[in-house]
Amino acid sequence: MARIHTPRQQFKEACQIAREHGLFVAERPTAKGTDYVVYRRLPDGRAARLGKRSTPEALRRFVSRCANFH
């Protein structure tokens, strides 16, 4: 039987994967809830926006793909 992760656990796991691969996640409140924006740290100190997702589950999948983490 598969283990079910809460949205908070999925968010924390996405942030951990992001940190380990030079990415970071910013939470942006919206009228409908929260958007999660993923950025990559560039060598010159700037940040490149990679995309955004609206649920922790989608965020975790997106961060995994950006980090080539399976």
Summary of the structure (lengths in Angstrom):
residues: 70
radius of gyration: 12.3
end to end distance: 19.9
largest distance: 45.7
contacts: 179
relative contact order: 0.24
helix: 36%
strand: 34%
